[in-house]
Amino acid sequence: MLLLLTVNNELKGTLPKELGKLTLLEEINFDNNEIEGTIPSEIANLPYLNTLMLSKNFIGGIIPKGIMNMTQLQYLGLRNNMLTGPIPTEIGIMNSLLDLRIDGNLLDVSYKPIKNVVPFAFV
């Protein structure tokens, strides 16, 4: 199991697109730092990633649609950032997703039909 854990380290800067080249990663946890910028779309290139935790940072932009195609992703934590735009409707077809936390952002929460069933921890 390969993990990249940097929780509570006051890290500053952006998430590098090169993260997408670390294809054996199973967990990325950058919770509670000072990360800015956007979520690089290259993160969707990580076939074994089951946990992506980026909560409590200053990450903006949209949730990349490629994340919705990650078949191993079980835990997605993006709460308390500055994410904008719509919540991708494809979230509802992520069969592996067990825990989704996206509260505390600037997301468009207007009603849109979400495909399939929304995970239990959708907050």
LOMI-664211 format. One line per field, with one value per atom (N, C-alpha, C, O, CB): residue in three letters; x, y, z; chain; residue number from 1; atom name. Coordinates in steps of 0.02 Angstrom, whole numbers, plus 32768, in hexadecimal, padded with zeros to 4 digits. Glycine has a CB too. Layout:
BEGIN
res	ALA  ... .
c1	X  ... .
c2	Y  ... .
c3	Z  ... .
chain	A  ... .
n	NUM  ... .
atom	CA  ... .
END
This chain:
BEGIN
res	MET  MET  MET  MET  MET  LEU  LEU  LEU  LEU  LEU  LEU  LEU  LEU  LEU  LEU  LEU  LEU  LEU  LEU  LEU  LEU  LEU  LEU  LEU  LEU  THR  THR  THR  THR  THR  VAL  VAL  VAL  VAL  VAL  ASN  ASN  ASN  ASN  ASN  ASN  ASN  ASN  ASN  ASN  GLU  GLU  GLU  GLU  GLU  LEU  LEU  LEU  LEU  LEU  LYS  LYS  LYS  LYS  LYS  GLY  GLY  GLY  GLY  GLY  THR  THR  THR  THR  THR  LEU  LEU  LEU  LEU  LEU  PRO  PRO  PRO  PRO  PRO  LYS  LYS  LYS  LYS  LYS  GLU  GLU  GLU  GLU  GLU  LEU  LEU  LEU  LEU  LEU  GLY  GLY  GLY  GLY  GLY  LYS  LYS  LYS  LYS  LYS  LEU  LEU  LEU  LEU  LEU  THR  THR  THR  THR  THR  LEU  LEU  LEU  LEU  LEU  LEU  LEU  LEU  LEU  LEU  GLU  GLU  GLU  GLU  GLU  GLU  GLU  GLU  GLU  GLU  ILE  ILE  ILE  ILE  ILE  ASN  ASN  ASN  ASN  ASN  PHE  PHE  PHE  PHE  PHE  ASP  ASP  ASP  ASP  ASP  ASN  ASN  ASN  ASN  ASN  ASN  ASN  ASN  ASN  ASN  GLU  GLU  GLU  GLU  GLU  ILE  ILE  ILE  ILE  ILE  GLU  GLU  GLU  GLU  GLU  GLY  GLY  GLY  GLY  GLY  THR  THR  THR  THR  THR  ILE  ILE  ILE  ILE  ILE  PRO  PRO  PRO  PRO  PRO  SER  SER  SER  SER  SER  GLU  GLU  GLU  GLU  GLU  ILE  ILE  ILE  ILE  ILE  ALA  ALA  ALA  ALA  ALA  ASN  ASN  ASN  ASN  ASN  LEU  LEU  LEU  LEU  LEU  PRO  PRO  PRO  PRO  PRO  TYR  TYR  TYR  TYR  TYR  LEU  LEU  LEU  LEU  LEU  ASN  ASN  ASN  ASN  ASN  THR  THR  THR  THR  THR  LEU  LEU  LEU  LEU  LEU  MET  MET  MET  MET  MET  LEU  LEU  LEU  LEU  LEU  SER  SER  SER  SER  SER  LYS  LYS  LYS  LYS  LYS  ASN  ASN  ASN  ASN  ASN  PHE  PHE  PHE  PHE  PHE  ILE  ILE  ILE  ILE  ILE  GLY  GLY  GLY  GLY  GLY  GLY  GLY  GLY  GLY  GLY  ILE  ILE  ILE  ILE  ILE  ILE  ILE  ILE  ILE  ILE  PRO  PRO  PRO  PRO  PRO  LYS  LYS  LYS  LYS  LYS  GLY  GLY  GLY  GLY  GLY  ILE  ILE  ILE  ILE  ILE  MET  MET  MET  MET  MET  ASN  ASN  ASN  ASN  ASN  MET  MET  MET  MET  MET  THR  THR  THR  THR  THR  GLN  GLN  GLN  GLN  GLN  LEU  LEU  LEU  LEU  LEU  GLN  GLN  GLN  GLN  GLN  TYR  TYR  TYR  TYR  TYR  LEU  LEU  LEU  LEU  LEU  GLY  GLY  GLY  GLY  GLY  LEU  LEU  LEU  LEU  LEU  ARG  ARG  ARG  ARG  ARG  ASN  ASN  ASN  ASN  ASN  ASN  ASN  ASN  ASN  ASN  MET  MET  MET  MET  MET  LEU  LEU  LEU  LEU  LEU  THR  THR  THR  THR  THR  GLY  GLY  GLY  GLY  GLY  PRO  PRO  PRO  PRO  PRO  ILE  ILE  ILE  ILE  ILE  PRO  PRO  PRO  PRO  PRO  THR  THR  THR  THR  THR  GLU  GLU  GLU  GLU  GLU  ILE  ILE  ILE  ILE  ILE  GLY  GLY  GLY  GLY  GLY  ILE  ILE  ILE  ILE  ILE  MET  MET  MET  MET  MET  ASN  ASN  ASN  ASN  ASN  SER  SER  SER  SER  SER  LEU  LEU  LEU  LEU  LEU  LEU  LEU  LEU  LEU  LEU  ASP  ASP  ASP  ASP  ASP  LEU  LEU  LEU  LEU  LEU  ARG  ARG  ARG  ARG  ARG  ILE  ILE  ILE  ILE  ILE  ASP  ASP  ASP  ASP  ASP  GLY  GLY  GLY  GLY  GLY  ASN  ASN  ASN  ASN  ASN  LEU  LEU  LEU  LEU  LEU  LEU  LEU  LEU  LEU  LEU  ASP  ASP  ASP  ASP  ASP  VAL  VAL  VAL  VAL  VAL  SER  SER  SER  SER  SER  TYR  TYR  TYR  TYR  TYR  LYS  LYS  LYS  LYS  LYS  PRO  PRO  PRO  PRO  PRO  ILE  ILE  ILE  ILE  ILE  LYS  LYS  LYS  LYS  LYS  ASN  ASN  ASN  ASN  ASN  VAL  VAL  VAL  VAL  VAL  VAL  VAL  VAL  VAL  VAL  PRO  PRO  PRO  PRO  PRO  PHE  PHE  PHE  PHE  PHE  ALA  ALA  ALA  ALA  ALA  PHE  PHE  PHE  PHE  PHE  VAL  VAL  VAL  VAL  VAL .
c1	802B  8000  802D  8058  7FD0  8023  8048  801B  7FE5  8065  8033  800C  8034  8072  7FF9  8012  8030  8008  7FD3  8030  8024  8000  8026  8061  7FF9  8006  8023  7FEF  7FE5  803F  7FCF  7F98  7FB5  7FE7  7F6C  7F96  7FA7  7FF0  8011  7F99  800A  8050  805A  8093  8073  8024  8027  804B  806D  804A  8044  8062  8041  8004  805B  8069  8051  8062  8091  806F  803D  804B  8010  7FD8  8089  801D  7FE9  7FF6  802E  7FE4  7FC3  7FCB  7FE9  7FCC  7F86  8023  8043  8020  8009  808C  801C  7FFD  8023  8008  7FF7  8062  808B  8072  8088  80D2  8045  8026  8007  8006  7FF1  7FEE  7FCF  7FFE  7FE8  7FAF  803F  8071  8081  80A4  80B1  806A  8077  8040  8018  8079  8041  8008  7FFC  7FC8  8012  802A  801F  8000  7FF3  8060  7FF6  7FD9  7F93  7F6A  7FD6  7F86  7F43  7F21  7EE4  7F48  7F48  7F2A  7F52  7F8F  7F28  7F2D  7F4A  7F23  7EE6  7F46  7F47  7F27  7F4E  7F84  7F20  7F34  7F51  7F22  7F23  7F5E  7EF9  7ECA  7EEE  7F26  7EA4  7ECB  7EDF  7F25  7F51  7EDC  7F2F  7F6C  7F5A  7F24  7F97  7F84  7F76  7F80  7F9C  7FA4  7F67  7F6D  7F3D  7F03  7F5E  7F56  7F2E  7F2A  7F42  7F4D  7F0B  7F06  7ECB  7E99  7F46  7ED1  7E9A  7EB0  7EEB  7E83  7E80  7E8F  7EA5  7E7E  7E50  7EE3  7EF9  7ED2  7EC6  7F44  7EBD  7E96  7EBF  7EA2  7E7F  7F00  7F2C  7F22  7F37  7F74  7F04  7EF6  7ECB  7ECF  7ED4  7EA2  7E77  7E9E  7E82  7E44  7EE0  7F0A  7F23  7F4C  7F45  7F0C  7F24  7EF3  7EC1  7F2D  7F02  7ED1  7EC3  7E8F  7EE9  7EF1  7EE8  7ED3  7ECB  7F28  7ECB  7EBB  7E76  7E44  7EBD  7E74  7E34  7E22  7DE9  7E36  7E52  7E45  7E65  7EA1  7E5F  7E3C  7E54  7E37  7DFC  7E40  7E62  7E4D  7E72  7EAF  7E59  7E4C  7E69  7E44  7E45  7E68  7E23  7DF9  7E23  7E5E  7DCF  7E03  7E20  7E5F  7E94  7E2E  7E59  7E8E  7E70  7E3C  7EB0  7E90  7E76  7E6F  7E7C  7EA6  7E5C  7E56  7E17  7DE1  7E56  7E1F  7DE7  7DDB  7DF5  7DF3  7DB3  7DA3  7D6D  7D4A  7DE1  7D66  7D31  7D4D  7D89  7D12  7D1F  7D32  7D3D  7D0F  7CFA  7D7A  7D87  7D5A  7D53  7DD0  7D3C  7D0E  7D32  7D13  7CED  7D73  7D98  7D96  7D9C  7DDF  7D8F  7D8B  7D4F  7D51  7D86  7D1A  7CDD  7CE7  7CBD  7CA5  7D1E  7D2D  7D5E  7D72  7D49  7D70  7DA1  7D7D  7D58  7DC5  7D87  7D60  7D73  7D4C  7D69  7DAC  7DC0  7DB3  7DB9  7E0A  7DA0  7D99  7D60  7D26  7D8E  7D70  7D3E  7D32  7CFA  7D54  7D65  7D60  7D77  7DB0  7D8A  7D4A  7D59  7D48  7D0D  7D33  7D7A  7D71  7D8B  7DC7  7D95  7D5C  7D6D  7D4F  7D4A  7D55  7D3A  7D15  7D42  7D7F  7CF8  7D20  7D41  7D7B  7DB3  7D5A  7D6B  7D99  7D75  7D48  7DB2  7D87  7D65  7D4F  7D51  7D94  7D3B  7D25  7CE5  7CBA  7D1A  7CE0  7CA7  7C8A  7CA5  7CBA  7C55  7C38  7C06  7BF7  7C6D  7BEC  7BBA  7BD9  7C14  7B93  7BB0  7BC4  7BB8  7B80  7B9A  7BEC  7BE3  7BAD  7BAE  7C24  7B7E  7B48  7B62  7B42  7B12  7B9C  7BBA  7BCD  7BDC  7BF7  7BCC  7BDA  7BAC  7BC0  7BD2  7B6F  7B3E  7B4C  7B2F  7AFB  7B79  7B88  7BCC  7BE6  7B86  7BEA  7C29  7C1A  7C11  7C52  7C17  7C03  7C32  7C1C  7BFF  7C71  7CA1  7C9F  7CB8  7CE7  7C83  7C85  7C5C  7C20  7C6D  7C7D  7C5C  7C52  7C21  7C86  7C7E  7C7C  7C8E  7CC5  7CAC  7C60  7C6A  7C5D  7C28  7C3B  7C8F  7C89  7C9D  7CD8  7CB4  7C6B  7C78  7C5A  7C56  7C5D  7C44  7C26  7C5B  7C97  7C02  7C44  7C72  7C96  7CCD  7CA4  7C78  7C94  7C63  7C31  7CA3  7C6F  7C44  7C23  7C17  7C6B  7C14  7BF8  7BB0  7B8A  7BFB  7B9D  7B59  7B2F  7B37  7B54  7B03  7ADB  7A93  7A66  7ADC  7A88  7A44  7A33  7A5F  7A3E  79F3  79DD  79EE  79DE  7992  7A0E  7A1A  7A10  7A26  7A61  79F1  79EB  7A30  7A57  79BD  7A3D  7A7C  7A70  7A41  7A9A  7A99  7A91  7A9B  7AC5  7AC2  7A74  7A7A  7A6B  7A3D  7AC0  7A90  7A84  7ABE  7AF8  7A79  7AB0  7AE4  7AFF  7AD7  7ACA  7B41  7B5E  7B41  7B2B  7BA9  7B41  7B23  7B3E  7B18  7B2D  7B80  7B9F  7BA3  7BD1  7BE5  7B76  7B75  7B60  7B25  7B46  7B90  7B82  7BA0  7B99  7B9E .
c2	7FC5  8000  803D  8045  8000  8069  80A7  80E1  80EA  80B1  8108  8140  8180  817F  8134  81B8  81FA  8222  823C  821D  8225  8244  8283  827F  8213  82BB  82FA  8322  835E  8323  8303  8323  8353  8344  82ED  838E  83C0  83D6  83DB  83A4  83E4  83F9  8440  8455  83CC  8466  84AB  84B1  84E3  84D6  847D  847F  84B6  84BF  843B  84D9  850F  84FD  84D6  8554  8519  850C  84EB  84ED  84E2  84CC  84AC  8461  844A  84CB  843C  83F5  83EC  8403  83CF  83CC  83C5  8392  835E  83B1  83A0  8371  832F  82FC  838F  8330  82F4  82BF  8285  8306  82D3  82A0  8268  822F  82C0  8279  8248  8213  81E2  826B  821D  81EC  81B9  8187  8210  81C5  8196  8160  815D  81BC  8138  810C  80D4  80B4  80ED  80C8  8094  80B0  8089  8071  80F1  810F  80F4  80EC  815B  80E5  80D0  8104  8105  808E  8130  8164  81A4  81A4  814D  81DC  821F  8244  8249  8244  825F  8285  82C5  82C3  825A  82FC  833E  8368  83A6  8361  8348  836D  83A0  8396  833C  83D9  840C  8427  8424  83F0  8441  8464  84A7  84C1  843A  84C4  8504  84FF  852B  853B  84C7  84BA  84E8  84F0  846F  8506  8532  8515  84DE  857A  853A  8524  84F6  84FA  8502  84CA  849C  8454  8446  84A8  8427  83DF  83CC  83D3  83B4  83B4  83A3  8368  8337  8393  836F  8339  82F8  82C2  834E  82FD  82C2  8292  8258  82D8  82A9  827C  8242  820B  82A2  824C  8217  81DF  81AB  8233  81E8  81B4  8182  8157  81D4  8186  8159  811F  8125  8180  80E6  80AF  808C  806D  807C  8092  806F  809E  8087  804C  80DD  810E  80FE  80FE  8156  80F1  80E5  811D  8121  80A2  8149  8180  81C0  81C2  816F  81F3  8235  8268  8278  8247  8280  82AE  82F0  82F4  8290  8325  8367  839C  83D7  8378  8388  83B7  83EA  83E0  8390  8422  8458  8475  8477  8440  848B  84AD  84EA  8503  847E  8503  853D  852B  8555  857B  84EE  84D5  84F0  84ED  8487  850B  8527  8502  84CC  8571  8521  8502  84CE  84CB  84E3  84A5  8473  842F  8424  846E  8402  83BC  839C  8399  8396  8385  8368  832B  82FF  8353  832B  82F4  82B1  827D  8301  82B0  8272  824B  820E  8280  826F  824E  821F  81EC  8283  8231  8209  81C5  8199  822F  81BD  817E  8152  811E  818C  8166  8140  8106  810F  816D  80CA  8090  8075  804F  8059  8088  8070  80A3  8093  805F  80E0  8115  8108  8101  8159  8103  80F6  8133  813D  80BC  815C  8195  81D3  81D7  8189  8204  8243  827C  8289  824A  829D  82D4  8315  831F  82C5  8342  8382  83BC  83F4  8385  83AF  83E2  841D  8417  83C2  8455  8492  84A9  84B3  8487  84B2  84D0  850A  8528  849B  851A  854F  8535  8559  858C  84F6  84D7  84F8  850B  848B  8500  8520  84F3  84BE  8565  850A  84E6  84B2  84AC  84C5  848B  8459  841B  840C  8444  83F8  83B7  8386  8381  83A2  8363  8337  8302  82E0  8314  82FC  82CB  8284  8256  82D4  8279  8237  821B  81E0  8238  8246  822F  81F5  81C7  8269  81F7  81C3  817F  814E  81D8  817A  8138  811E  80ED  813B  813E  8126  80EE  80FA  8160  80B1  8078  806A  804F  803C  807B  806D  80A1  8094  8067  80DC  8113  8105  80F8  8154  8107  80FA  813B  8140  80C9  816B  81A8  81E4  81E7  81A2  8213  8250  828C  8292  8251  82B8  82F3  8330  833B  82ED  8358  8393  83D3  8405  8387  83D1  840C  8442  8434  83FA  847F  84B6  84D1  84EB  84A0  84CA  84E4  8516  8529  84AB  852C  855B  8539  8558  8599  84F9  84D1  84E4  84FA  8487  84DB  84E7  84AC  8474  84F0  84B8  8481  8484  8467  8484  84A7  84A6  845F  8438  84D7  844F  840A  83F3  8414  8404  83B9  8396  834D  8336  83A5  8327  82E0  82C0  82C8  82BE  829B  8278  8230  8210  827E  8216  81D2  81A0  81AA  81C3  816A  8133  814B  8173  8114  8132  8141  816A  8159  8101  819D  81C5  81A0  8185  820C  819E  817B  8194  81CD  8182  816A  8177  81B6  81DD  813D  81C1  81F9  8238  8260  81E6  8241  827D  82B8  82BF  8274  82E2  831D  835B  8391  8313 .
c3	8000  8000  8000  802B  803D  7FD0  7FCC  7FDF  7FC3  7F85  8010  802A  8024  8027  8074  801A  801C  8050  8041  7FD5  808D  80C5  80DB  80ED  8100  80D9  80F0  8116  8108  80B4  8145  816B  819F  81C1  818E  81A5  81D8  81D5  8209  821C  819A  8195  817E  8173  8166  8176  815F  811C  810F  8193  80F2  80AF  8086  8089  808C  8060  8034  7FED  7FE0  8048  7FBE  7F78  7F57  7F70  7F70  7F1D  7EF6  7EF1  7EFF  7EB0  7EDE  7ED2  7E8D  7E5C  7ED8  7E88  7E47  7E1B  7E33  7E4F  7DDA  7DAC  7DA9  7D94  7D66  7DBE  7DBF  7DF0  7DED  7DCF  7E1D  7E48  7E1F  7E34  7E76  7DE4  7DB9  7D9E  7D81  7D80  7DA7  7D91  7DC7  7DBA  7D7B  7E04  7E3B  7E3B  7E69  7E80  7E08  7DF9  7E2C  7E29  7DB7  7E59  7E8C  7ECD  7EFB  7E9B  7ED0  7F0D  7F1A  7EEC  7F07  7F59  7F6E  7F99  7F9F  7F94  7FB7  7FE2  7FDC  7FDF  802B  7FD4  7FD7  800C  8009  7F90  803D  8072  807F  809E  80B3  8068  8073  809E  809A  802F  80C7  80F2  811E  8135  811E  8128  8158  814B  8176  819E  810F  80FD  80E0  80EF  80CA  80B8  8098  804D  802D  80B5  8031  7FE9  7FC3  7FD6  7FDA  7F8D  7F63  7F1C  7F10  7F61  7EF0  7EAB  7EA1  7EC4  7E96  7E70  7E5F  7E68  7E74  7E17  7E63  7E65  7E1F  7DEF  7E7D  7E17  7DD3  7DB7  7DD9  7DD3  7D78  7D59  7D54  7D4E  7D13  7D57  7D52  7D8D  7D89  7D4F  7DC4  7DFC  7DE6  7E02  7E35  7DB3  7D9A  7D79  7D68  7D68  7D6F  7D51  7D84  7D73  7D2E  7DC1  7DF6  7DFF  7E22  7E39  7DE0  7DDD  7E20  7E28  7DAD  7E50  7E90  7EC8  7F01  7EA2  7EBA  7EEE  7F0C  7EE8  7ED2  7F4D  7F6E  7F9F  7FB6  7F94  7FAF  7FDD  7FC3  7FB7  8024  7FBB  7FA8  7FD9  7FD7  7F5E  8006  803A  8031  8039  8081  8020  8015  803D  802C  7FCB  8073  809A  80BF  80CD  80CC  80CE  80F6  80D7  80F7  813C  8099  8075  8054  806A  8040  8020  7FFB  7FB1  7F85  8004  7FA3  7F5F  7F3E  7F5B  7F5F  7F02  7EDD  7E9D  7E92  7ECF  7E72  7E31  7E38  7E6B  7E13  7E05  7E04  7E1A  7E1C  7DBE  7E29  7E36  7DF2  7DCA  7E61  7DE3  7DA1  7D93  7DBD  7D9B  7D58  7D47  7D45  7D50  7D03  7D37  7D34  7D76  7D76  7D22  7DAE  7DEF  7DF1  7E12  7E29  7DCD  7DCD  7DAB  7DB1  7DAC  7D86  7D64  7D8B  7D72  7D20  7DC6  7DED  7E10  7E40  7E22  7DF6  7E0B  7E50  7E6D  7DD9  7E6B  7EAD  7EE5  7F20  7EAD  7ED3  7F04  7F34  7F1F  7EE1  7F75  7FA9  7FD5  7FEE  7FD4  7FE0  800D  7FE9  7FD2  804E  7FE3  7FC2  7FF1  7FFE  7F7F  800B  803A  801C  8014  807C  800D  7FEF  8017  7FFD  7FA6  8053  807A  808D  8090  80B8  809A  80B2  8086  809D  80F8  8046  8016  7FF5  8013  7FE2  7FB8  7F92  7F4E  7F1C  7F8A  7F4B  7F0D  7EF3  7F1B  7F16  7EB2  7E93  7E5C  7E4E  7E76  7E3E  7E06  7E1E  7E59  7DDD  7DEE  7DFF  7E20  7E16  7DC1  7E46  7E5F  7E25  7E0C  7EA0  7E0E  7DD5  7DE2  7E15  7DC4  7DB4  7DBD  7DBC  7DD6  7D87  7D9F  7D9C  7DE0  7DE7  7D70  7E13  7E57  7E6A  7E8E  7E8A  7E52  7E63  7E46  7E5D  7E4C  7E15  7DF9  7E0F  7DF3  7DAD  7E40  7E5B  7E8D  7EC8  7E7E  7E73  7E9C  7ED6  7F09  7E71  7ED1  7F06  7F3D  7F74  7EE9  7F31  7F60  7F9E  7F9A  7F40  7FD9  8019  8040  8066  8042  8038  8061  8036  801A  809E  8030  8009  8036  8055  7FCB  803A  8063  803B  802D  80A4  8028  7FFE  801B  7FF8  7FB8  8059  8077  8084  8083  80BA  808E  809E  8060  8066  80D1  8025  7FE8  7FCA  7FEA  7FB6  7F8D  7F6B  7F2F  7EFC  7F54  7F36  7F01  7EF1  7F1D  7F12  7EB2  7E9C  7EB3  7E9A  7E4E  7EE3  7EFE  7EE6  7F05  7F4B  7EAE  7E92  7E7D  7E6B  7E56  7E7F  7E73  7E2C  7DFB  7E7F  7E29  7DEB  7DFB  7E2F  7DCC  7DCE  7DDC  7DDE  7DAF  7DA8  7E12  7E18  7E06  7E1F  7E60  7DDB  7DC2  7DFB  7E26  7D89  7DFA  7E29  7E70  7E7A  7E26  7EA1  7EE7  7F03  7EF6  7F10  7F28  7F47  7F84  7FAB  7F5A  7F8D  7FC6  8009  800D  7FC7  803A  807B  809B  80B8  80A9  8098  80BB  8091  809B  80D2  8062  8038  8062  8072  7FFA  8074  809E  807F  809B  80E5 .
chain	A  A  A  A  A  A  A  A  A  A  A  A  A  A  A  A  A  A  A  A  A  A  A  A  A  A  A  A  A  A  A  A  A  A  A  A  A  A  A  A  A  A  A  A  A  A  A  A  A  A  A  A  A  A  A  A  A  A  A  A  A  A  A  A  A  A  A  A  A  A  A  A  A  A  A  A  A  A  A  A  A  A  A  A  A  A  A  A  A  A  A  A  A  A  A  A  A  A  A  A  A  A  A  A  A  A  A  A  A  A  A  A  A  A  A  A  A  A  A  A  A  A  A  A  A  A  A  A  A  A  A  A  A  A  A  A  A  A  A  A  A  A  A  A  A  A  A  A  A  A  A  A  A  A  A  A  A  A  A  A  A  A  A  A  A  A  A  A  A  A  A  A  A  A  A  A  A  A  A  A  A  A  A  A  A  A  A  A  A  A  A  A  A  A  A  A  A  A  A  A  A  A  A  A  A  A  A  A  A  A  A  A  A  A  A  A  A  A  A  A  A  A  A  A  A  A  A  A  A  A  A  A  A  A  A  A  A  A  A  A  A  A  A  A  A  A  A  A  A  A  A  A  A  A  A  A  A  A  A  A  A  A  A  A  A  A  A  A  A  A  A  A  A  A  A  A  A  A  A  A  A  A  A  A  A  A  A  A  A  A  A  A  A  A  A  A  A  A  A  A  A  A  A  A  A  A  A  A  A  A  A  A  A  A  A  A  A  A  A  A  A  A  A  A  A  A  A  A  A  A  A  A  A  A  A  A  A  A  A  A  A  A  A  A  A  A  A  A  A  A  A  A  A  A  A  A  A  A  A  A  A  A  A  A  A  A  A  A  A  A  A  A  A  A  A  A  A  A  A  A  A  A  A  A  A  A  A  A  A  A  A  A  A  A  A  A  A  A  A  A  A  A  A  A  A  A  A  A  A  A  A  A  A  A  A  A  A  A  A  A  A  A  A  A  A  A  A  A  A  A  A  A  A  A  A  A  A  A  A  A  A  A  A  A  A  A  A  A  A  A  A  A  A  A  A  A  A  A  A  A  A  A  A  A  A  A  A  A  A  A  A  A  A  A  A  A  A  A  A  A  A  A  A  A  A  A  A  A  A  A  A  A  A  A  A  A  A  A  A  A  A  A  A  A  A  A  A  A  A  A  A  A  A  A  A  A  A  A  A  A  A  A  A  A  A  A  A  A  A  A  A  A  A  A  A  A  A  A  A  A  A  A  A  A  A  A  A  A  A  A  A  A  A  A  A  A  A  A  A  A  A  A  A  A  A  A  A  A  A  A  A  A  A  A  A  A  A  A  A  A  A  A  A  A  A  A  A  A  A  A  A  A  A  A  A  A  A  A  A  A  A  A  A  A  A  A  A  A  A  A  A  A  A  A  A .
n	1  1  1  1  1  2  2  2  2  2  3  3  3  3  3  4  4  4  4  4  5  5  5  5  5  6  6  6  6  6  7  7  7  7  7  8  8  8  8  8  9  9  9  9  9  10  10  10  10  10  11  11  11  11  11  12  12  12  12  12  13  13  13  13  13  14  14  14  14  14  15  15  15  15  15  16  16  16  16  16  17  17  17  17  17  18  18  18  18  18  19  19  19  19  19  20  20  20  20  20  21  21  21  21  21  22  22  22  22  22  23  23  23  23  23  24  24  24  24  24  25  25  25  25  25  26  26  26  26  26  27  27  27  27  27  28  28  28  28  28  29  29  29  29  29  30  30  30  30  30  31  31  31  31  31  32  32  32  32  32  33  33  33  33  33  34  34  34  34  34  35  35  35  35  35  36  36  36  36  36  37  37  37  37  37  38  38  38  38  38  39  39  39  39  39  40  40  40  40  40  41  41  41  41  41  42  42  42  42  42  43  43  43  43  43  44  44  44  44  44  45  45  45  45  45  46  46  46  46  46  47  47  47  47  47  48  48  48  48  48  49  49  49  49  49  50  50  50  50  50  51  51  51  51  51  52  52  52  52  52  53  53  53  53  53  54  54  54  54  54  55  55  55  55  55  56  56  56  56  56  57  57  57  57  57  58  58  58  58  58  59  59  59  59  59  60  60  60  60  60  61  61  61  61  61  62  62  62  62  62  63  63  63  63  63  64  64  64  64  64  65  65  65  65  65  66  66  66  66  66  67  67  67  67  67  68  68  68  68  68  69  69  69  69  69  70  70  70  70  70  71  71  71  71  71  72  72  72  72  72  73  73  73  73  73  74  74  74  74  74  75  75  75  75  75  76  76  76  76  76  77  77  77  77  77  78  78  78  78  78  79  79  79  79  79  80  80  80  80  80  81  81  81  81  81  82  82  82  82  82  83  83  83  83  83  84  84  84  84  84  85  85  85  85  85  86  86  86  86  86  87  87  87  87  87  88  88  88  88  88  89  89  89  89  89  90  90  90  90  90  91  91  91  91  91  92  92  92  92  92  93  93  93  93  93  94  94  94  94  94  95  95  95  95  95  96  96  96  96  96  97  97  97  97  97  98  98  98  98  98  99  99  99  99  99  100  100  100  100  100  101  101  101  101  101  102  102  102  102  102  103  103  103  103  103  104  104  104  104  104  105  105  105  105  105  106  106  106  106  106  107  107  107  107  107  108  108  108  108  108  109  109  109  109  109  110  110  110  110  110  111  111  111  111  111  112  112  112  112  112  113  113  113  113  113  114  114  114  114  114  115  115  115  115  115  116  116  116  116  116  117  117  117  117  117  118  118  118  118  118  119  119  119  119  119  120  120  120  120  120  121  121  121  121  121  122  122  122  122  122  123  123  123  123  123 .
atom	N  CA  C  O  CB  N  CA  C  O  CB  N  CA  C  O  CB  N  CA  C  O  CB  N  CA  C  O  CB  N  CA  C  O  CB  N  CA  C  O  CB  N  CA  C  O  CB  N  CA  C  O  CB  N  CA  C  O  CB  N  CA  C  O  CB  N  CA  C  O  CB  N  CA  C  O  CB  N  CA  C  O  CB  N  CA  C  O  CB  N  CA  C  O  CB  N  CA  C  O  CB  N  CA  C  O  CB  N  CA  C  O  CB  N  CA  C  O  CB  N  CA  C  O  CB  N  CA  C  O  CB  N  CA  C  O  CB  N  CA  C  O  CB  N  CA  C  O  CB  N  CA  C  O  CB  N  CA  C  O  CB  N  CA  C  O  CB  N  CA  C  O  CB  N  CA  C  O  CB  N  CA  C  O  CB  N  CA  C  O  CB  N  CA  C  O  CB  N  CA  C  O  CB  N  CA  C  O  CB  N  CA  C  O  CB  N  CA  C  O  CB  N  CA  C  O  CB  N  CA  C  O  CB  N  CA  C  O  CB  N  CA  C  O  CB  N  CA  C  O  CB  N  CA  C  O  CB  N  CA  C  O  CB  N  CA  C  O  CB  N  CA  C  O  CB  N  CA  C  O  CB  N  CA  C  O  CB  N  CA  C  O  CB  N  CA  C  O  CB  N  CA  C  O  CB  N  CA  C  O  CB  N  CA  C  O  CB  N  CA  C  O  CB  N  CA  C  O  CB  N  CA  C  O  CB  N  CA  C  O  CB  N  CA  C  O  CB  N  CA  C  O  CB  N  CA  C  O  CB  N  CA  C  O  CB  N  CA  C  O  CB  N  CA  C  O  CB  N  CA  C  O  CB  N  CA  C  O  CB  N  CA  C  O  CB  N  CA  C  O  CB  N  CA  C  O  CB  N  CA  C  O  CB  N  CA  C  O  CB  N  CA  C  O  CB  N  CA  C  O  CB  N  CA  C  O  CB  N  CA  C  O  CB  N  CA  C  O  CB  N  CA  C  O  CB  N  CA  C  O  CB  N  CA  C  O  CB  N  CA  C  O  CB  N  CA  C  O  CB  N  CA  C  O  CB  N  CA  C  O  CB  N  CA  C  O  CB  N  CA  C  O  CB  N  CA  C  O  CB  N  CA  C  O  CB  N  CA  C  O  CB  N  CA  C  O  CB  N  CA  C  O  CB  N  CA  C  O  CB  N  CA  C  O  CB  N  CA  C  O  CB  N  CA  C  O  CB  N  CA  C  O  CB  N  CA  C  O  CB  N  CA  C  O  CB  N  CA  C  O  CB  N  CA  C  O  CB  N  CA  C  O  CB  N  CA  C  O  CB  N  CA  C  O  CB  N  CA  C  O  CB  N  CA  C  O  CB  N  CA  C  O  CB  N  CA  C  O  CB  N  CA  C  O  CB  N  CA  C  O  CB  N  CA  C  O  CB  N  CA  C  O  CB  N  CA  C  O  CB  N  CA  C  O  CB  N  CA  C  O  CB  N  CA  C  O  CB  N  CA  C  O  CB  N  CA  C  O  CB  N  CA  C  O  CB  N  CA  C  O  CB  N  CA  C  O  CB  N  CA  C  O  CB  N  CA  C  O  CB  N  CA  C  O  CB  N  CA  C  O  CB  N  CA  C  O  CB .
END
